[in-house]
Amino acid sequence: MFLILILLGLLFTPAELYPQDSKTDSLLKLLPKTSGEKKLEVLINLCAANQYNPKEGLKYAAETLEYAKDQNNKSYIAKALFQHGNMYNTLDSFTTAMKYYTESLNIARSVNDSVTMSDNYNNMGVIYKIWGSYTKALESYNNAYYLLKNLGHTERLLPIVYNSGLIQYNLGDYEGAKKSFSRCFEMLEVSPSDFGNVVVNLAMGDACNQSGDYPGAEKYYMASESFLEKAGNDYLTIKVSLQQADFYRKIKNKDKALEYARKALELNSSKPGATGDADAVMGSIYLDFNEPDKAAEFFQRSKMLYEKLGYSSELAEVIKKLSEAYRLRGDYKTAYEYLTKYTEMRDSILSQDKLKEIDIVRAQFELDHKNEQLIFLQQKSDLQELKIQNQSNIMMFSAFGIIILSGFLIALIYFNNTKKKLNARLEEKKKQIEYNLTELENQNIYIQNQNRKLGEYADELKKSNQSKEKFLSIIAHDLKNPVHFIMNASEILEDDFGELTEEERSDLIHRLRQSSRLSAELLQDLLTWAQNNMGMMEFNPTEILPENEINSVISLLMHSAENKNISINISAEPGIKVRGDKSMIDTVIRNLISNSIKFTRPGGNIDVIVQRSGNDALITVKDNGTGMGQEEMSRLFRIDVKQTTKGTNDEGGTGLGLIICKEFVERNGGTISVKSRKNEGTEISFTVPLA
């Protein structure tokens, strides 16, 4: 984030270095006294002076565009469109900004305005970088650089080379980035700038830091600091101090880290709209040096500021660090609460990022489509010019033949040859246009298909998020009841133990144990489901004998079956081996047999059958228990509906077991199915690939 802010600051240096109010006033006084190109120049300067006041800047950009069109001045039409793009860039409306830059670029190209073309390419590169399209960003910067290379505009070349260095930095090419920043130093010797020296030294320090050259990093950070006073920019001072604090934290120099962090904190607190960056860095320093109490204090302050400003990504990172601070303090409950909140925020941010990526891809498709249309229109214009040229030649040769009759034959031959060549060129252009039209139609079809797929993906993502939110609310409700009962029953036992009868105490303790077991099962199932959905559960397939795994599970559950006088029978075809994750297969078998015990009446039977089915092993758990109706079966594997039923001995359930079973079976390349009839029993089968 810091490097992007510096990049924008360097890109719009004029708006950063001069007092804008006084400059705007002087330009407004000059405006009524000018006309023609001088007036256009004043209007463009008003746009630049209001770079960080985009509402006012857009007003002057619109006035510039209208006046330039009245004057039929294409160069200033291009400049006015460029200023429109700058204002939308400041407003973070990058798609709209890119459209204006593209239109400005094409008009500037038509009048060979190299400076405006270069400005457009440079700012387009900035947006491509923000979008993550580093290849297109570098291509734009290279175009901007070569347009200005021979014009001697060092002050305009500097941000282009600097931005190219940032791209190399983001791609991990730190040596390439250093070379680009070294070229910036050479340019600063020709065109000195305190502001430029601050940001280039800082960027060079970051490149050295990332490549492990810590002495070099410290040298450039100190050089950056030395230019701050002359630059006179408190915002830069805060950023440089924070970067130095983080660097000294990294190399374990606590005193230096705290010195620079406090400097940033003091300056930051005096500014309106202060962010939580300084407090976050202070918290990180204390956390690294195992002082969790102080770390938590600064992280809490940073959290409040980020919440106020709506900085979701930064807020999520601070909440994650708060969890670590409370863990080091030994407050595991609070640590877990913050970790849970961080996970929820991270999922929300990822969903928002996906939707942003969809918008960016759509915008890039639209830009590519527009460029194809511009190419087609340019070729159509070329064809028209050729037709005009052909007509002019015909008229010229006709007049020449009338005036000089003696040269008629020679002129006629020359005319025919020329006509053939022109017709050949026209035919070639016609074929090229037909080809481009076909390509354009194919591109349109491709874009429509991509838009449809992106729309479907966005709908699926929205439905998935809604289902998970509803699922979590159901789990929270299910967990709340047993927890409240445990709390209330514990208070009764503590306060009124002597007043209760032996039978009342025994009943209360029995219900306490049931509620505790239900809560534990719910939390264990929730943890298993969360680990699987977050990708934290590794998939380790091995060769397994299903019969052995079933016997192991039955031995664990035999006590529960014997309490209800339920018999469990195994029927397995000999020699069956499967390939799957042992832990996941065990979990599926344990859940299915446990459910059968729960919903089978005392004295009932459970059959576990293993048999071949094509290239799979089919494992079936069948009971003669309470069974289910069609409506209950339709809700078995859904996370967005409540699905908990008491067993035949009033056993509780979590409702998560079969959801986990389905996910684990599918991860092992199998399928799961259910057959059941009310009051007759249930049969659940799943497949696992044979080894």
NORPEJO-V530133 format. One record per residue. N is the residue number from 0. RES is the residue in one letter. OMEGA is omega in whole degrees, -180 to 180 (999 if undefined). Layout:
# NORPEJO-V530133
n = <N:N>
res = <RES:RES>
omega = <OMEGA:OMEGA>
This chain:
# NORPEJO-V530133
n = <0:1:2:3:4:5:6:7:8:9:10:11:12:13:14:15:16:17:18:19:20:21:22:23:24:25:26:27:28:29:30:31:32:33:34:35:36:37:38:39:40:41:42:43:44:45:46:47:48:49:50:51:52:53:54:55:56:57:58:59:60:61:62:63:64:65:66:67:68:69:70:71:72:73:74:75:76:77:78:79:80:81:82:83:84:85:86:87:88:89:90:91:92:93:94:95:96:97:98:99:100:101:102:103:104:105:106:107:108:109:110:111:112:113:114:115:116:117:118:119:120:121:122:123:124:125:126:127:128:129:130:131:132:133:134:135:136:137:138:139:140:141:142:143:144:145:146:147:148:149:150:151:152:153:154:155:156:157:158:159:160:161:162:163:164:165:166:167:168:169:170:171:172:173:174:175:176:177:178:179:180:181:182:183:184:185:186:187:188:189:190:191:192:193:194:195:196:197:198:199:200:201:202:203:204:205:206:207:208:209:210:211:212:213:214:215:216:217:218:219:220:221:222:223:224:225:226:227:228:229:230:231:232:233:234:235:236:237:238:239:240:241:242:243:244:245:246:247:248:249:250:251:252:253:254:255:256:257:258:259:260:261:262:263:264:265:266:267:268:269:270:271:272:273:274:275:276:277:278:279:280:281:282:283:284:285:286:287:288:289:290:291:292:293:294:295:296:297:298:299:300:301:302:303:304:305:306:307:308:309:310:311:312:313:314:315:316:317:318:319:320:321:322:323:324:325:326:327:328:329:330:331:332:333:334:335:336:337:338:339:340:341:342:343:344:345:346:347:348:349:350:351:352:353:354:355:356:357:358:359:360:361:362:363:364:365:366:367:368:369:370:371:372:373:374:375:376:377:378:379:380:381:382:383:384:385:386:387:388:389:390:391:392:393:394:395:396:397:398:399:400:401:402:403:404:405:406:407:408:409:410:411:412:413:414:415:416:417:418:419:420:421:422:423:424:425:426:427:428:429:430:431:432:433:434:435:436:437:438:439:440:441:442:443:444:445:446:447:448:449:450:451:452:453:454:455:456:457:458:459:460:461:462:463:464:465:466:467:468:469:470:471:472:473:474:475:476:477:478:479:480:481:482:483:484:485:486:487:488:489:490:491:492:493:494:495:496:497:498:499:500:501:502:503:504:505:506:507:508:509:510:511:512:513:514:515:516:517:518:519:520:521:522:523:524:525:526:527:528:529:530:531:532:533:534:535:536:537:538:539:540:541:542:543:544:545:546:547:548:549:550:551:552:553:554:555:556:557:558:559:560:561:562:563:564:565:566:567:568:569:570:571:572:573:574:575:576:577:578:579:580:581:582:583:584:585:586:587:588:589:590:591:592:593:594:595:596:597:598:599:600:601:602:603:604:605:606:607:608:609:610:611:612:613:614:615:616:617:618:619:620:621:622:623:624:625:626:627:628:629:630:631:632:633:634:635:636:637:638:639:640:641:642:643:644:645:646:647:648:649:650:651:652:653:654:655:656:657:658:659:660:661:662:663:664:665:666:667:668:669:670:671:672:673:674:675:676:677:678:679:680:681:682:683:684:685:686:687:688:689:690>
res = <M:F:L:I:L:I:L:L:G:L:L:F:T:P:A:E:L:Y:P:Q:D:S:K:T:D:S:L:L:K:L:L:P:K:T:S:G:E:K:K:L:E:V:L:I:N:L:C:A:A:N:Q:Y:N:P:K:E:G:L:K:Y:A:A:E:T:L:E:Y:A:K:D:Q:N:N:K:S:Y:I:A:K:A:L:F:Q:H:G:N:M:Y:N:T:L:D:S:F:T:T:A:M:K:Y:Y:T:E:S:L:N:I:A:R:S:V:N:D:S:V:T:M:S:D:N:Y:N:N:M:G:V:I:Y:K:I:W:G:S:Y:T:K:A:L:E:S:Y:N:N:A:Y:Y:L:L:K:N:L:G:H:T:E:R:L:L:P:I:V:Y:N:S:G:L:I:Q:Y:N:L:G:D:Y:E:G:A:K:K:S:F:S:R:C:F:E:M:L:E:V:S:P:S:D:F:G:N:V:V:V:N:L:A:M:G:D:A:C:N:Q:S:G:D:Y:P:G:A:E:K:Y:Y:M:A:S:E:S:F:L:E:K:A:G:N:D:Y:L:T:I:K:V:S:L:Q:Q:A:D:F:Y:R:K:I:K:N:K:D:K:A:L:E:Y:A:R:K:A:L:E:L:N:S:S:K:P:G:A:T:G:D:A:D:A:V:M:G:S:I:Y:L:D:F:N:E:P:D:K:A:A:E:F:F:Q:R:S:K:M:L:Y:E:K:L:G:Y:S:S:E:L:A:E:V:I:K:K:L:S:E:A:Y:R:L:R:G:D:Y:K:T:A:Y:E:Y:L:T:K:Y:T:E:M:R:D:S:I:L:S:Q:D:K:L:K:E:I:D:I:V:R:A:Q:F:E:L:D:H:K:N:E:Q:L:I:F:L:Q:Q:K:S:D:L:Q:E:L:K:I:Q:N:Q:S:N:I:M:M:F:S:A:F:G:I:I:I:L:S:G:F:L:I:A:L:I:Y:F:N:N:T:K:K:K:L:N:A:R:L:E:E:K:K:K:Q:I:E:Y:N:L:T:E:L:E:N:Q:N:I:Y:I:Q:N:Q:N:R:K:L:G:E:Y:A:D:E:L:K:K:S:N:Q:S:K:E:K:F:L:S:I:I:A:H:D:L:K:N:P:V:H:F:I:M:N:A:S:E:I:L:E:D:D:F:G:E:L:T:E:E:E:R:S:D:L:I:H:R:L:R:Q:S:S:R:L:S:A:E:L:L:Q:D:L:L:T:W:A:Q:N:N:M:G:M:M:E:F:N:P:T:E:I:L:P:E:N:E:I:N:S:V:I:S:L:L:M:H:S:A:E:N:K:N:I:S:I:N:I:S:A:E:P:G:I:K:V:R:G:D:K:S:M:I:D:T:V:I:R:N:L:I:S:N:S:I:K:F:T:R:P:G:G:N:I:D:V:I:V:Q:R:S:G:N:D:A:L:I:T:V:K:D:N:G:T:G:M:G:Q:E:E:M:S:R:L:F:R:I:D:V:K:Q:T:T:K:G:T:N:D:E:G:G:T:G:L:G:L:I:I:C:K:E:F:V:E:R:N:G:G:T:I:S:V:K:S:R:K:N:E:G:T:E:I:S:F:T:V:P:L:A>
omega = <-178:-178:179:179:178:179:-180:178:180:-178:-178:-177:-178:-179:-176:-168:-173:176:-169:-176:-178:180:179:-180:-178:179:179:177:-178:-172:-177:-176:-174:176:178:-175:178:178:178:179:178:180:178:178:175:176:-178:-179:-180:-179:-178:171:-168:179:178:-180:179:178:-180:178:179:179:178:-178:-179:-178:179:177:177:-180:-177:-178:-175:-180:-180:171:178:180:179:177:177:179:173:179:180:-179:178:174:178:179:-178:174:-168:180:178:179:-178:178:178:179:-180:180:178:-179:-178:178:178:179:-178:179:177:177:-173:-178:180:176:-179:178:179:180:-178:-178:173:177:178:-178:177:178:179:179:-179:179:-171:180:179:178:179:178:179:180:179:177:180:-177:-176:175:-175:-171:-175:-178:177:179:-176:-177:177:178:-175:180:180:179:179:180:177:177:179:177:179:178:-179:179:179:178:-173:178:176:178:179:180:179:-179:176:176:177:179:178:179:180:175:179:180:-175:177:178:178:180:179:179:-172:-179:176:179:179:178:176:178:-180:177:-180:-178:-179:176:178:-174:175:178:179:-180:180:-177:176:179:178:178:-180:-176:-179:-173:-176:179:-180:176:-177:-178:180:178:-180:178:-177:180:180:179:179:178:179:-180:178:-180:173:-178:-178:172:174:-172:-176:180:-180:180:180:-177:179:178:178:179:-178:-180:-179:-178:-177:-179:-176:174:179:-178:178:-180:-176:-176:178:180:179:177:179:-180:179:-179:178:179:-179:170:173:-170:-180:178:179:-179:180:-179:178:178:178:178:-180:-180:-179:180:178:-180:-177:180:179:-171:-178:180:179:180:-180:179:179:177:180:174:177:179:-180:180:176:178:177:-179:178:-171:180:179:178:-180:179:180:179:177:179:179:-180:179:-180:-179:179:179:-180:179:178:178:179:179:180:177:178:178:179:-179:179:179:180:-180:176:-180:179:178:179:180:178:177:180:179:178:-180:180:178:180:177:178:178:180:179:178:178:178:179:179:179:179:179:179:180:-180:-179:-178:177:179:180:-180:179:-177:-176:-177:-177:-179:-176:-176:180:-180:-179:178:-180:179:-180:179:179:-180:179:-180:-180:178:178:179:177:180:179:178:-180:179:-180:179:178:178:-180:177:178:179:180:177:178:180:178:178:180:-179:179:178:180:179:178:179:179:177:178:180:-180:178:179:-180:180:179:180:180:179:180:-179:179:180:178:-179:178:177:-180:180:179:180:-178:-175:-175:179:179:178:179:179:-180:-178:-180:179:179:179:-180:-178:-173:-172:-175:-176:-177:-179:174:179:-180:179:179:-179:180:-179:179:178:180:175:-180:178:-180:179:180:179:179:-180:179:-180:180:180:178:179:179:179:180:-178:180:-180:-178:180:178:-178:-179:-178:178:-176:-178:176:177:-173:170:-175:-177:179:-179:180:178:179:-180:-179:179:178:-175:-174:-179:179:180:-179:178:180:179:-180:177:180:-177:179:175:-175:172:-176:171:-180:175:178:176:-180:179:-174:-177:-179:179:177:-179:180:-179:-178:180:-176:-180:179:178:180:178:-177:-173:175:-178:177:-179:-178:-177:174:178:175:-172:177:-179:178:175:-176:179:-178:167:179:-179:-175:173:-172:178:176:-176:-172:179:-177:172:-178:-178:179:-179:-178:-178:-170:-171:-179:-179:-174:176:180:-174:176:-178:178:177:-177:174:180:177:178:177:-178:-176:-177:-171:-177:175:178:179:-179:-179:-179:179:-180:177:179:176:-178:177:179:-178:-176:169:-179:173:-177:177:179:178:-177:177:179:-178:173:-178:174:-180:176:179:999>
